[in-house]
């Protein structure tokens, strides 16, 4: 007799402002399995997870747990049923400590009734150690990197010892080594009977981790597949309704090398970065690889002067640059698409129009020097068409768009400045396979037009598939260099993990 489902969705429907987000979704999740839920942005994955988390309630249909109908009308009610959640957009309190965040609404008390700060610190240390996360439990969350915050969010969910864990893009800011630690913990929890619902756009890791995969498309359930009996192309076809072309467009075939246009010499920023020297050519896509703390994030911040002027020399097209502020960097022809679109890149409560035109407002004034609303809207409308942003109008709030359309809006915002050098930090984080393909094609097109693109990514496949050249960083310095096609995934990972030290290839490298 088959086991009773841990969770069952039965003809679940949900609308927002009359628009269907979920239509008659029906499938079940077995106890003690890792069950992946995949689909393009806007397919309904996050909405479905929020129903289970008690954030939203279904308009019709039924949720059952272990055969019993449940009404999860609040997050606390979901927690009462043994459900914990890690959402893609983090929900930590930035001005409180790591330990305090791990025990929000579950504070430990001493026998005298006082807060037991020492016990909470000890438990927080244990939870972070389980993830091999070197994070001080007394540190304020707003002092952490994005990847560290994501690890804290994961530790909070795991520390609750729930029987059902929902993970919505839990490793979108994690590098390969950190992701593998998370996967090892999930496999251990599975062996202990814990059920994990896992939402991800990274199909390779889904196939490595999940027992079964359920696919949503446009709010409708397309089927549940046993991972061992299906393939990535079959899942993609279920997601998009047809086969998807090769993920990465072909590299440009050039008869002769383009001229060097960017020269960085002995760049230093604080104790974490430098000295670093490198060059980049016109139309080159130059990638930077490294683990958390390797200096990649610090390099991108230094190049755009986010932390003030860096020491060293920067030259663009033979002209020595002084970049003391982001404003100066922009005037010098630089643009930066940051790693976290919601925290650093977009004003999510503002309209598409306001976001896309923010970097070029001075160009949109009329003859009297006043801001022209028509020029603003026309410019935003042109960008929406050019970048294929799916939205009701230029006035739609950016926060209501899918992740892929938010990322396109962020790219539109910065590319409207017509930069000569484009910095892309994790440009497809939390973006579905179709939108990724569009962003990769855009990068190739911009490179063909002569733009120099510097890209960092937590996905090694993205670095290998997109870049013309890859520089590996460790401890704030460049340790290795690979031309396109020279490195395999395993070689690149070993170079990142071992600080650029090239070890002999193992028999499994390919």
N, C-alpha and C positions, 0 to 999 in steps of 0.2 A: 504494500500500500504506500503510495507516494506521501512524503511528509506534508503536513498542513502548511500552506504558505505563511511566511512571517508577515508579509504585507501583500494585500491585493487591491488593485485599482479596478473598479467595476463601472464602466461607462461614465467616467469622470469628465465633466464639462466645466469650463470656466471662461467667462467673458470679462473684458475690461472696456468700459464705455461702448458697449454694443459689439465690440470686435472679439471674435472667438480666439482665445489663446490655446484652449484644449477642447477637443471634440471627441467624446465617447472613447476615452483612453481606457483600455482594459488589458492588464497583464499582472502577473504576480512575481513576487520575489521570495525565494526559498530561504529558510533559516541557515545561517552559517555559510552564505555564499557572497562573493564579491560580484555585484550585478551592475554592469555599466549601462548608462543611459546616454545615447549619443544622438546628434542631429545638428543641423546648421543653426547659426544664430537666429533666434526668433522661432525655432521649432517648438518651443514650449517646455524645454528641459527644466529651466530654472523655476518656471511657474509650477510645474509638477512637484519639484522638490519643496517649494515654499508651501504647497498644500500639506505636504507631509510634515513640515516643520511647524505648522500652525500659524504661519504668517498670513496666508490667504485661506479661504474656505471654498470648496467647490459649489457651483451653482446647482449642479445636479450630479447624480451618480453616488457611489459609495466607496469609502475607504474601510478596509477590514484589516485587523491585526490578529493573527492566530485564529482566524475564523470568526472573530467578533467585530461587529460594526463599531467604528469609533468616530467621534466628532472631535477633531483637533482644532478647537476654536481659538487657541492662543499658543504662543511658543512654550509657555509654562505647562500647558496641558500636554503638548507633545513630549516635553521632558518627563512628565509624569508617566508617560507610556514607554519610557526608555529610549527616546530618540534624541540624538545630539547632531549638530549641524556645523559644517565648515563651509561658509559661502565664499564665492569668488571675490566679492567686494567685502573687505574685512570689516568686522564689527567691534573692534577693540576700542577702549577708552584711551585716547592718546596721552592724556595728562596724568594717568595713573600708572603704577608700577606693573611689571610683568606678573608678579605674584598676585597682586590685587585683581588683575584681569582674569586670571585663571580661576578665581573664586567669586566672581560677581554673582550675587544672589545665593551663594552657597558658602558664605564665610564660616570659618571654623572658630569655635568659641572654647575658652578654657573652662575649667570646672567652676571658676568664679563668675562666668558669664561675660568675661571680656574677650575681645578679639584675640585669637591666638596667632599673632603675627609670625612667631617663630615656626609654628606648625605649618602655616600656609607657605612660608618661604621654603621649608624643607620639602613639602609635597611638590611645590613648583619646580624645585631643583631636580627632584626625581623624574617628573614628567618630561622636563627638557633633556635630561640625561638619556632617557629612553629614546629620544629622537636624535641623540648625539649633537644637540644644539648647544653651542658654547655661548649662552646668553645669561647675563646676570639677572636673577629674579627680582632684584631691587631696581633695575634700570627702568626709566620711564619709557613707555611704548613709543612716544614721539622721537626718542633718540635712536631708535632701531632702523635698520634698512628695511625695505619692503619685503625681502626674502625672510628676514628675521621675524617680522611681524606675522608673516604667513605661518612660520613654524610655531609661533606662540598660539595662533588661532587653532592650529592642528593639535597642539599639546592640550589646549583647553578642552577640546572635544574628546580626545582620547582619555584625558584624566577623569572624565565623568563616568567612565566604565559603563557606558550605555550598551544596550543590546542591539541597537540599530544606529549606525553612523552614516550620515549623508555628507558626501564630500563633493562640492561643486567647484570644479577646477582648482583643487587644493594645492597643486604644485605649479600654478601658472607663473609664479615668480621664483621657483626653485631651480637650481641647476641639476645636472644629471645625478651627481652623487647624493645630493639631498633628497631628490625624488626616490632614488633606490632605497634609501633608509626608510622613507615613508612606506614604500611598497612592502618592505620586509616586515614592518610593524603590522600592516594590514593583513598580510598572510598569517602572521602569528595570531592575530585576533580571529581570523577565519577559523583557524584550528581550535580556537576556544569557543566556537559557536556564535560569534558576533557576526551580524549581517552588515554589509557595507553597500550602500548605493553610491556609485561613483560616476560623476559627470565629467567628461573630458572631451576635448577636441583632438587629442593626440592618440590617433588610432593604434600606432605601434605599441604604446604603453598599455592601452586598453586590452589588446590581444595578449600581452605578456602577463596581465594582472587578473582580468575578469574571468569568471566561470561562464557567464552568459551576458549577452548584449541585447538591450531593447532599443529600437530605433523610433524616433519621432520625426515627422516631417509636416510642417505647417500645422502643428497642433494635433495631428492625427497619429495614432499608433500604427507602425508599419510592420511590426513583428518582433519576436524574441528569438535570438540565434545562439546556439551553443558555440562558444568560441572555438572549440576544437573541431567543429564541423563547418566552419565558414571561412571566408577570406576577407581581407581588407577591401578589395574591389567590390565584393558583394555588399559589404556594409555601406560603402560610399554610394553605390547605386541605390540602395534603400533610402539613404539620407537625401540625395539630390534628385532622385527620380530618373537617373540615367548615369552612364559612365562619366567619370571626371577625367579630363585630360591630365597628362603628366603634370605633377605639382609644380615643377620649376621650369620656366621657359628656357630655351637654349641660350647659352652664353653668346655674346657677340663675337663673331669671327673677324678679327682685325688683321690687316696685312702687315702693319707695323705698330710698335708700341706707341701709345699716346704720350704726350709730354707730361713730365712731372709738374703738377700745379700746386701741390700742398707739401710743405716741408716743416717738420716739427723737430726741433733740436734741443735736447737736454731739458725737457719739460719736467718740472717738479711742482707738486702741490702738497704741502704738509709732509708728514712722515709716511703716509700710505702710498704715495705715487712718485715714481721717478728715481733717477732721471730716465726719460723715455725719448727716443728719437725714431722717426720713421718718415717715409714719404708716401704720397699717393698720386696717381696719375689722373688725368682728365678722363672722365667716364668710367673710372674703376669703382667696383664694389669691394671695399676692403673691410673684412670682418675681424672682430676682436673676440677671442675666446678666453674664458677663465672661470674658476670657481668663485663663489661668494668670498669677497675679501681679497681677490686677486689684483684689484686695481682698475678693472674695466669700468665700473660705474664712476669711480673717481676720475678716470681719464676723460670720460664724456663730460662730466661736470666741469673739469678744468678747461677743456677746449671751449666750452660755452661760457666760461667765467661765472658760473653759478655761485662759487664760493670766493669771489674776488679774483684779482689777477694772479696767474701762476707765473713762476719763474721759468725762464727759458725763452727760446725764439720760435715764433710762428710766422710763416711766410705763405702767402697765397698769390699765385701767379706772379711771383717775383717781388711782391710788395711785402715789406715787413709790417706785421700787424701788432697793434696794442689792443688787447682785449681785457679791459678791467671790469666790465659789466656785461650782462646779457644784451643790453641795448647796443653797446659797441659791437658785440659779436654779430648781432643782426645787421647793423649798418655795414659790417665788413663782408656780408654775404653768407653768414652761417645760419642754420636753422636746426633746432633740436626737438625731436619727437620723444618725449620722456617715457619711462617704463610704465608708469601708472597714469593712465589717461584720466581717471576720476580724481585722483589726489593732486596731480601735477599739471595735467594738460588741458582739461576742459572745465568750464563752469556749468555743471550739470543741470542747475536750475534755470539757466538762461537758454535762449532760443538758439537754433542752428545758425541763424543769421548773425547773432551777436558773437558766437564763438568763431565762426569761420572768418569773419572780417576783423577780428580783434587786432591782428598784427599789421593791418594795412589801413587803419582808419584815416590816417593823414591823406591818403590818396583819394579818399571818397568824399572830400569836402567840395562844396560848390564854389562858384566864382566869388562869392562873398565870404568864403572861409568857413561857412557853416556846414555841419554834417548833413549830407543828403541821404534821407531815408530811402529814396528810390535807388540811389547808387549802391547803398548797402545791400538792399534786398536783391537787386539785379546781380551784384557780385556773388552773393550767397547762392542764388539760383543757378548761376553758371557753374559754380563749384559742385553743387549737388548733382547736376547733369554730368559733369566731367568725371566725377569720382563714383558715380552710380550709387549715391546715398539714397536709401529707401526711407522716405519721410512724407508726412501728409502735406507739409508746407515749410517755408523758411522759418515760420514762427514756432514750430514744434520744439518743445523742450528737449535738449540733448539727452537728459537723463532718462527719457522714455524710449530711446532708441535701443536696438540690439547692440551687443558688444562690437560686432563687425562694422555696423554703421557709425558707431561712436568713433571707432578707430579711423574710419575713412574721413570723418569730420575733422579729426585731429590732424591727419595728413593734409587735408585741404587747407586748414588754418595756416600751417607752416609753409606749404608749397606755394601759397599765394604771395609769399615774399620774394619768390624767384631766387632762391639761394644758389650759390655756387657749390657749397658744401652742405650736405644733409647728414645729420647725426640721427641714427635710428636706434633707440635702445629698446630691445624686445618688441619689435614693431607688430608682431602678430599674437601677442599675449592675449589669451582668452578669445581668440577669433576662430571661426569655423573653417573647414577645409576649403569651401568655395571662396570665402573672403580672403583667405591666405593666398590662394591662387591669383586673385586680383591684385593683391598687394605686391606679390612677387613680380607679376607682369608689369606693374607700375614702376618698380625699381629698375627692371631691365630697360623700360622705355626711357626713364629719366637718365640712366647711364648712357644710352645710345645718343641722347641729346647733349651729352657732355658733362652732366652733373657728376661730381665726385661724392660717393656715398660711403659713410663709415657706419657699420652696423654691428651691434652686439645682440646676442640672443642666448636665452637659457636652453634653446633646442639645438643640439649639435647637428641634427639633420638639416636644419635651416641654414646653419653656417656652411655646411658642406655643399648644399644644393644651390645656394645663392651667390656665394662670394667668388671673386676672381682670385683673392689671396686672403689667407688667414694668419693673424698674428696671435700667439698664445702669451698671455700675461700670467705672472705669478709674483706675489710679494711686491707688486707695484712696478714690475719691470717686464719688458718683452723678453721672453725666453726661447721662442721658437717661431718659425715661419713656414707656411705651407702654400704652395701654388695650387690653383684649382686642379683637382684630380689627383693630387699627390697623397692625400691623407684618407684613410678609412675612418669610420666612426670610432672604432676601438683605438686606433692610433691617436686620434685627436683627444679622446677621453683620457688616455694614459698621459699624454703630454700635459693636459690640464691638471690632472690629479697629482702627478709627480713634479709639478712645477717646471714643466718644459724639458725635463730630463728624458731623453729618448731611450726607452727600454727595448729589448728585442721583442719582435712581434711573436705573439703566441699562435699556435696552430689554428685558433678559431678566428683570427683576424682575416677580414676579407675586404 
